[in-house]
Amino acid sequence: MDTQKYSIANWLKAGNSLTPLEALNRFGTLRLGARVFELKRDGLPIITEMVEVSDGKRVASYRLAA
């Protein structure tokens, strides 16, 4: 597992959610959707929700299923 994918998986397993901007700031990834796709393929039960951010735009937020 590459470093970004491993870090994102651990972040989600700790009960956190993650948006693309948070992923860029925390893990340096511009391709959160691709990492999430890989993690789902590896068997992690990730849920995608659309959330509104401070400027009114809607972005994907990822978290693990309960």
ABEGO torsion letter per residue (X at the ends): XBAAAAAAAAAAAAGBBBBAAAAAAAAGBABAAAAAAAAAAAGBBBBBBBBBBAAGBBBBBBBBBX
